[in-house]
């Protein structure tokens, strides 16, 4: 799978929620796209990421 344009080795399918957590992201301040589709936060614990998937994770950063 590719995450944010970089190859990522994952030996078996993983819930998107667990993948996000293992990568160190907080689900509060991100948006996730899986194979070109935006994934609702409510679906993170239902959707499985697999080999060949393309995932983009965007973090929201505040500033002033």
Phi and psi restraints in degrees (range 20) as a CNS / XPLOR table:
assign (resid 1 and name C) (resid 2 and name N)
       (resid 2 and name CA) (resid 2 and name C) 1.0 -115.8 20.0 2
assign (resid 2 and name N) (resid 2 and name CA)
       (resid 2 and name C) (resid 3 and name N) 1.0 134.9 20.0 2
assign (resid 2 and name C) (resid 3 and name N)
       (resid 3 and name CA) (resid 3 and name C) 1.0 -124.3 20.0 2
assign (resid 3 and name N) (resid 3 and name CA)
       (resid 3 and name C) (resid 4 and name N) 1.0 120.6 20.0 2
assign (resid 3 and name C) (resid 4 and name N)
       (resid 4 and name CA) (resid 4 and name C) 1.0 50.6 20.0 2
assign (resid 4 and name N) (resid 4 and name CA)
       (resid 4 and name C) (resid 5 and name N) 1.0 42.0 20.0 2
assign (resid 4 and name C) (resid 5 and name N)
       (resid 5 and name CA) (resid 5 and name C) 1.0 83.1 20.0 2
assign (resid 5 and name N) (resid 5 and name CA)
       (resid 5 and name C) (resid 6 and name N) 1.0 -1.5 20.0 2
assign (resid 5 and name C) (resid 6 and name N)
       (resid 6 and name CA) (resid 6 and name C) 1.0 -113.8 20.0 2
assign (resid 6 and name N) (resid 6 and name CA)
       (resid 6 and name C) (resid 7 and name N) 1.0 140.8 20.0 2
assign (resid 6 and name C) (resid 7 and name N)
       (resid 7 and name CA) (resid 7 and name C) 1.0 -63.4 20.0 2
assign (resid 7 and name N) (resid 7 and name CA)
       (resid 7 and name C) (resid 8 and name N) 1.0 138.7 20.0 2
assign (resid 7 and name C) (resid 8 and name N)
       (resid 8 and name CA) (resid 8 and name C) 1.0 -135.4 20.0 2
assign (resid 8 and name N) (resid 8 and name CA)
       (resid 8 and name C) (resid 9 and name N) 1.0 124.4 20.0 2
assign (resid 8 and name C) (resid 9 and name N)
       (resid 9 and name CA) (resid 9 and name C) 1.0 -90.3 20.0 2
assign (resid 9 and name N) (resid 9 and name CA)
       (resid 9 and name C) (resid 10 and name N) 1.0 121.3 20.0 2
assign (resid 9 and name C) (resid 10 and name N)
       (resid 10 and name CA) (resid 10 and name C) 1.0 -133.3 20.0 2
assign (resid 10 and name N) (resid 10 and name CA)
       (resid 10 and name C) (resid 11 and name N) 1.0 116.1 20.0 2
assign (resid 10 and name C) (resid 11 and name N)
       (resid 11 and name CA) (resid 11 and name C) 1.0 -70.4 20.0 2
assign (resid 11 and name N) (resid 11 and name CA)
       (resid 11 and name C) (resid 12 and name N) 1.0 -26.0 20.0 2
assign (resid 11 and name C) (resid 12 and name N)
       (resid 12 and name CA) (resid 12 and name C) 1.0 -144.4 20.0 2
assign (resid 12 and name N) (resid 12 and name CA)
       (resid 12 and name C) (resid 13 and name N) 1.0 162.1 20.0 2
assign (resid 12 and name C) (resid 13 and name N)
       (resid 13 and name CA) (resid 13 and name C) 1.0 -56.8 20.0 2
assign (resid 13 and name N) (resid 13 and name CA)
       (resid 13 and name C) (resid 14 and name N) 1.0 147.0 20.0 2
assign (resid 13 and name C) (resid 14 and name N)
       (resid 14 and name CA) (resid 14 and name C) 1.0 -140.5 20.0 2
assign (resid 14 and name N) (resid 14 and name CA)
       (resid 14 and name C) (resid 15 and name N) 1.0 142.5 20.0 2
assign (resid 14 and name C) (resid 15 and name N)
       (resid 15 and name CA) (resid 15 and name C) 1.0 -61.1 20.0 2
assign (resid 15 and name N) (resid 15 and name CA)
       (resid 15 and name C) (resid 16 and name N) 1.0 139.0 20.0 2
assign (resid 15 and name C) (resid 16 and name N)
       (resid 16 and name CA) (resid 16 and name C) 1.0 -55.9 20.0 2
assign (resid 16 and name N) (resid 16 and name CA)
       (resid 16 and name C) (resid 17 and name N) 1.0 -40.3 20.0 2
assign (resid 16 and name C) (resid 17 and name N)
       (resid 17 and name CA) (resid 17 and name C) 1.0 -56.2 20.0 2
assign (resid 17 and name N) (resid 17 and name CA)
       (resid 17 and name C) (resid 18 and name N) 1.0 -44.6 20.0 2
assign (resid 17 and name C) (resid 18 and name N)
       (resid 18 and name CA) (resid 18 and name C) 1.0 -71.5 20.0 2
assign (resid 18 and name N) (resid 18 and name CA)
       (resid 18 and name C) (resid 19 and name N) 1.0 -38.6 20.0 2
assign (resid 18 and name C) (resid 19 and name N)
       (resid 19 and name CA) (resid 19 and name C) 1.0 -61.5 20.0 2
assign (resid 19 and name N) (resid 19 and name CA)
       (resid 19 and name C) (resid 20 and name N) 1.0 -45.9 20.0 2
assign (resid 19 and name C) (resid 20 and name N)
       (resid 20 and name CA) (resid 20 and name C) 1.0 -59.5 20.0 2
assign (resid 20 and name N) (resid 20 and name CA)
       (resid 20 and name C) (resid 21 and name N) 1.0 -45.7 20.0 2
assign (resid 20 and name C) (resid 21 and name N)
       (resid 21 and name CA) (resid 21 and name C) 1.0 -63.6 20.0 2
assign (resid 21 and name N) (resid 21 and name CA)
       (resid 21 and name C) (resid 22 and name N) 1.0 -44.1 20.0 2
assign (resid 21 and name C) (resid 22 and name N)
       (resid 22 and name CA) (resid 22 and name C) 1.0 -65.2 20.0 2
assign (resid 22 and name N) (resid 22 and name CA)
       (resid 22 and name C) (resid 23 and name N) 1.0 -26.8 20.0 2
assign (resid 22 and name C) (resid 23 and name N)
       (resid 23 and name CA) (resid 23 and name C) 1.0 -83.0 20.0 2
assign (resid 23 and name N) (resid 23 and name CA)
       (resid 23 and name C) (resid 24 and name N) 1.0 -5.9 20.0 2
assign (resid 23 and name C) (resid 24 and name N)
       (resid 24 and name CA) (resid 24 and name C) 1.0 90.1 20.0 2
assign (resid 24 and name N) (resid 24 and name CA)
       (resid 24 and name C) (resid 25 and name N) 1.0 14.2 20.0 2
assign (resid 24 and name C) (resid 25 and name N)
       (resid 25 and name CA) (resid 25 and name C) 1.0 -89.6 20.0 2
assign (resid 25 and name N) (resid 25 and name CA)
       (resid 25 and name C) (resid 26 and name N) 1.0 148.3 20.0 2
assign (resid 25 and name C) (resid 26 and name N)
       (resid 26 and name CA) (resid 26 and name C) 1.0 -95.4 20.0 2
assign (resid 26 and name N) (resid 26 and name CA)
       (resid 26 and name C) (resid 27 and name N) 1.0 128.3 20.0 2
assign (resid 26 and name C) (resid 27 and name N)
       (resid 27 and name CA) (resid 27 and name C) 1.0 -67.2 20.0 2
assign (resid 27 and name N) (resid 27 and name CA)
       (resid 27 and name C) (resid 28 and name N) 1.0 -13.4 20.0 2
assign (resid 27 and name C) (resid 28 and name N)
       (resid 28 and name CA) (resid 28 and name C) 1.0 -66.2 20.0 2
assign (resid 28 and name N) (resid 28 and name CA)
       (resid 28 and name C) (resid 29 and name N) 1.0 -35.7 20.0 2
assign (resid 28 and name C) (resid 29 and name N)
       (resid 29 and name CA) (resid 29 and name C) 1.0 -122.3 20.0 2
assign (resid 29 and name N) (resid 29 and name CA)
       (resid 29 and name C) (resid 30 and name N) 1.0 35.5 20.0 2
assign (resid 29 and name C) (resid 30 and name N)
       (resid 30 and name CA) (resid 30 and name C) 1.0 -134.7 20.0 2
assign (resid 30 and name N) (resid 30 and name CA)
       (resid 30 and name C) (resid 31 and name N) 1.0 162.7 20.0 2
assign (resid 30 and name C) (resid 31 and name N)
       (resid 31 and name CA) (resid 31 and name C) 1.0 -126.9 20.0 2
assign (resid 31 and name N) (resid 31 and name CA)
       (resid 31 and name C) (resid 32 and name N) 1.0 142.1 20.0 2
assign (resid 31 and name C) (resid 32 and name N)
       (resid 32 and name CA) (resid 32 and name C) 1.0 -123.8 20.0 2
assign (resid 32 and name N) (resid 32 and name CA)
       (resid 32 and name C) (resid 33 and name N) 1.0 134.0 20.0 2
assign (resid 32 and name C) (resid 33 and name N)
       (resid 33 and name CA) (resid 33 and name C) 1.0 -117.3 20.0 2
assign (resid 33 and name N) (resid 33 and name CA)
       (resid 33 and name C) (resid 34 and name N) 1.0 130.2 20.0 2
assign (resid 33 and name C) (resid 34 and name N)
       (resid 34 and name CA) (resid 34 and name C) 1.0 -121.0 20.0 2
assign (resid 34 and name N) (resid 34 and name CA)
       (resid 34 and name C) (resid 35 and name N) 1.0 114.4 20.0 2
assign (resid 34 and name C) (resid 35 and name N)
       (resid 35 and name CA) (resid 35 and name C) 1.0 52.8 20.0 2
assign (resid 35 and name N) (resid 35 and name CA)
       (resid 35 and name C) (resid 36 and name N) 1.0 40.9 20.0 2
assign (resid 35 and name C) (resid 36 and name N)
       (resid 36 and name CA) (resid 36 and name C) 1.0 89.4 20.0 2
assign (resid 36 and name N) (resid 36 and name CA)
       (resid 36 and name C) (resid 37 and name N) 1.0 -3.5 20.0 2
assign (resid 36 and name C) (resid 37 and name N)
       (resid 37 and name CA) (resid 37 and name C) 1.0 -113.5 20.0 2
assign (resid 37 and name N) (resid 37 and name CA)
       (resid 37 and name C) (resid 38 and name N) 1.0 134.7 20.0 2
assign (resid 37 and name C) (resid 38 and name N)
       (resid 38 and name CA) (resid 38 and name C) 1.0 -68.6 20.0 2
assign (resid 38 and name N) (resid 38 and name CA)
       (resid 38 and name C) (resid 39 and name N) 1.0 134.1 20.0 2
assign (resid 38 and name C) (resid 39 and name N)
       (resid 39 and name CA) (resid 39 and name C) 1.0 -101.8 20.0 2
assign (resid 39 and name N) (resid 39 and name CA)
       (resid 39 and name C) (resid 40 and name N) 1.0 121.6 20.0 2
assign (resid 39 and name C) (resid 40 and name N)
       (resid 40 and name CA) (resid 40 and name C) 1.0 -63.4 20.0 2
assign (resid 40 and name N) (resid 40 and name CA)
       (resid 40 and name C) (resid 41 and name N) 1.0 142.0 20.0 2
assign (resid 40 and name C) (resid 41 and name N)
       (resid 41 and name CA) (resid 41 and name C) 1.0 -53.8 20.0 2
assign (resid 41 and name N) (resid 41 and name CA)
       (resid 41 and name C) (resid 42 and name N) 1.0 -34.2 20.0 2
assign (resid 41 and name C) (resid 42 and name N)
       (resid 42 and name CA) (resid 42 and name C) 1.0 -65.9 20.0 2
assign (resid 42 and name N) (resid 42 and name CA)
       (resid 42 and name C) (resid 43 and name N) 1.0 -13.7 20.0 2
assign (resid 42 and name C) (resid 43 and name N)
       (resid 43 and name CA) (resid 43 and name C) 1.0 -101.2 20.0 2
assign (resid 43 and name N) (resid 43 and name CA)
       (resid 43 and name C) (resid 44 and name N) 1.0 -4.1 20.0 2
assign (resid 43 and name C) (resid 44 and name N)
       (resid 44 and name CA) (resid 44 and name C) 1.0 -56.2 20.0 2
assign (resid 44 and name N) (resid 44 and name CA)
       (resid 44 and name C) (resid 45 and name N) 1.0 -34.0 20.0 2
assign (resid 44 and name C) (resid 45 and name N)
       (resid 45 and name CA) (resid 45 and name C) 1.0 -88.5 20.0 2
assign (resid 45 and name N) (resid 45 and name CA)
       (resid 45 and name C) (resid 46 and name N) 1.0 1.0 20.0 2
assign (resid 45 and name C) (resid 46 and name N)
       (resid 46 and name CA) (resid 46 and name C) 1.0 -113.1 20.0 2
assign (resid 46 and name N) (resid 46 and name CA)
       (resid 46 and name C) (resid 47 and name N) 1.0 -20.3 20.0 2
assign (resid 46 and name C) (resid 47 and name N)
       (resid 47 and name CA) (resid 47 and name C) 1.0 -99.4 20.0 2
assign (resid 47 and name N) (resid 47 and name CA)
       (resid 47 and name C) (resid 48 and name N) 1.0 134.4 20.0 2
assign (resid 47 and name C) (resid 48 and name N)
       (resid 48 and name CA) (resid 48 and name C) 1.0 -103.7 20.0 2
assign (resid 48 and name N) (resid 48 and name CA)
       (resid 48 and name C) (resid 49 and name N) 1.0 130.8 20.0 2
assign (resid 48 and name C) (resid 49 and name N)
       (resid 49 and name CA) (resid 49 and name C) 1.0 -91.1 20.0 2
assign (resid 49 and name N) (resid 49 and name CA)
       (resid 49 and name C) (resid 50 and name N) 1.0 136.6 20.0 2
assign (resid 49 and name C) (resid 50 and name N)
       (resid 50 and name CA) (resid 50 and name C) 1.0 -128.7 20.0 2
assign (resid 50 and name N) (resid 50 and name CA)
       (resid 50 and name C) (resid 51 and name N) 1.0 166.9 20.0 2
assign (resid 50 and name C) (resid 51 and name N)
       (resid 51 and name CA) (resid 51 and name C) 1.0 -54.3 20.0 2
assign (resid 51 and name N) (resid 51 and name CA)
       (resid 51 and name C) (resid 52 and name N) 1.0 136.3 20.0 2
assign (resid 51 and name C) (resid 52 and name N)
       (resid 52 and name CA) (resid 52 and name C) 1.0 94.3 20.0 2
assign (resid 52 and name N) (resid 52 and name CA)
       (resid 52 and name C) (resid 53 and name N) 1.0 -14.2 20.0 2
assign (resid 52 and name C) (resid 53 and name N)
       (resid 53 and name CA) (resid 53 and name C) 1.0 -71.8 20.0 2
assign (resid 53 and name N) (resid 53 and name CA)
       (resid 53 and name C) (resid 54 and name N) 1.0 150.9 20.0 2
assign (resid 53 and name C) (resid 54 and name N)
       (resid 54 and name CA) (resid 54 and name C) 1.0 -115.4 20.0 2
assign (resid 54 and name N) (resid 54 and name CA)
       (resid 54 and name C) (resid 55 and name N) 1.0 119.6 20.0 2
assign (resid 54 and name C) (resid 55 and name N)
       (resid 55 and name CA) (resid 55 and name C) 1.0 -120.5 20.0 2
assign (resid 55 and name N) (resid 55 and name CA)
       (resid 55 and name C) (resid 56 and name N) 1.0 132.6 20.0 2
assign (resid 55 and name C) (resid 56 and name N)
       (resid 56 and name CA) (resid 56 and name C) 1.0 -119.1 20.0 2
assign (resid 56 and name N) (resid 56 and name CA)
       (resid 56 and name C) (resid 57 and name N) 1.0 128.4 20.0 2
assign (resid 56 and name C) (resid 57 and name N)
       (resid 57 and name CA) (resid 57 and name C) 1.0 -118.8 20.0 2
assign (resid 57 and name N) (resid 57 and name CA)
       (resid 57 and name C) (resid 58 and name N) 1.0 122.5 20.0 2
assign (resid 57 and name C) (resid 58 and name N)
       (resid 58 and name CA) (resid 58 and name C) 1.0 -114.2 20.0 2
assign (resid 58 and name N) (resid 58 and name CA)
       (resid 58 and name C) (resid 59 and name N) 1.0 125.8 20.0 2
assign (resid 58 and name C) (resid 59 and name N)
       (resid 59 and name CA) (resid 59 and name C) 1.0 -95.0 20.0 2
assign (resid 59 and name N) (resid 59 and name CA)
       (resid 59 and name C) (resid 60 and name N) 1.0 140.1 20.0 2
assign (resid 59 and name C) (resid 60 and name N)
       (resid 60 and name CA) (resid 60 and name C) 1.0 -91.4 20.0 2
assign (resid 60 and name N) (resid 60 and name CA)
       (resid 60 and name C) (resid 61 and name N) 1.0 129.1 20.0 2
assign (resid 60 and name C) (resid 61 and name N)
       (resid 61 and name CA) (resid 61 and name C) 1.0 -121.4 20.0 2
assign (resid 61 and name N) (resid 61 and name CA)
       (resid 61 and name C) (resid 62 and name N) 1.0 126.7 20.0 2
assign (resid 61 and name C) (resid 62 and name N)
       (resid 62 and name CA) (resid 62 and name C) 1.0 -89.0 20.0 2
assign (resid 62 and name N) (resid 62 and name CA)
       (resid 62 and name C) (resid 63 and name N) 1.0 156.7 20.0 2
assign (resid 62 and name C) (resid 63 and name N)
       (resid 63 and name CA) (resid 63 and name C) 1.0 -160.5 20.0 2
assign (resid 63 and name N) (resid 63 and name CA)
       (resid 63 and name C) (resid 64 and name N) 1.0 173.0 20.0 2
